[in-house]
């Protein structure tokens, strides 16, 4: 048993030394689990910046079955509407809002 552990450790060290630790996703017909499918959006872009500047995110609870955000002093969940924008996702990066068909991400302040 000790010989197997030593042998597998040696093989692992050799493969690390040779630089063979890179993993590449090759499941072409399936969705890539490492890709972020939400569009990259931020408050600084778009024509609705003035209206969105009234929306303040002050807290997030994102690592649960029911993620919540505190937006303008109100506790909101996915699907709620705030100041004309619909909450579509809450995660550790921030709150994603659909505002007039455009996706925006607001970070807590």
Secondary structure as GFF3:
##gff-version 3
##sequence-region A 1 109
A	DSSP	alpha_helix	2	17	.	.	.	ID=ss1
A	DSSP	alpha_helix	49	52	.	.	.	ID=ss2
A	DSSP	beta_strand	57	61	.	.	.	ID=ss3
A	DSSP	beta_strand	68	71	.	.	.	ID=ss4
A	DSSP	beta_strand	74	77	.	.	.	ID=ss5
A	DSSP	beta_strand	81	82	.	.	.	ID=ss6
A	DSSP	beta_strand	85	91	.	.	.	ID=ss7
A	DSSP	beta_strand	94	99	.	.	.	ID=ss8
A	DSSP	beta_strand	102	106	.	.	.	ID=ss9
###
